Amino acid sequence: MFSTGQLIFAICFAVVFIAALVYTYRKDLKLHKQHYKGTIWVLVAFISFIGLIAAIKFVFK
């Protein structure tokens, strides 16, 4: 489906892209802690809401 060159490019691109994301996140970690306090609760609420929707779907199936 993909040529060897395309696969090598995709793997190299993914590795470099993830490394850049990690580097940037580490660089801005102090600012993130200062400006985004309490955002973990938004994530917990979102995951809980999705779980609730899935549970309702399962119960009424």
N, C-alpha and C positions, 0 to 999 in steps of 0.2 A: 504494500500500500504506500509506504514512504520509502524513499531511497535512503541509503546509508548516510549520505551527506546531510539530508534533511533531519534525520534522527540525531546526528551528532550536533548539528546547529541547535535543535530544540533543547537538547540536554544542556549544552553550554549556555544558551540563553537563559534557561530556567535557573541554573546555578548562579550566574552573574546577577540576574534580577533579584533572586532571594537574598544574595549577599548584600546587594545595594539596599534592599529594604531593611535588613537587619542593621546595617551600618547606620542608616538614617535614623531608625528608631532608637538605637543606642545613643546617638548624638543628641537627640531631642528628648531623652527620657526625663531629664530634670524639668523641662517645660511641661511635659505631659503630666507629671505628678502635680505640678502647681496649678495648671489650668483645667484639668479634667478629673478632679476629685469626685468620687461617687458615681462615676459612669458605669462601674461594674454592676450597679443595681439596675441600670437600664438594660444591660445585657441579660441579667437574671430574669427580669420581668418579661423580656421578649421571648426568651427560651421557655419560660413558664407558660406564656400565652400560646405559643406554638404547641407545647405539650398538651395544654388544655383542649385545643382544637382537635388534636389527634385523638385524645381520649374520648371526646364527645363523638367523633366519627366512629371510633371503635365500638363504643357502647350502643349507638343507634344503628349499627350496620345490620 
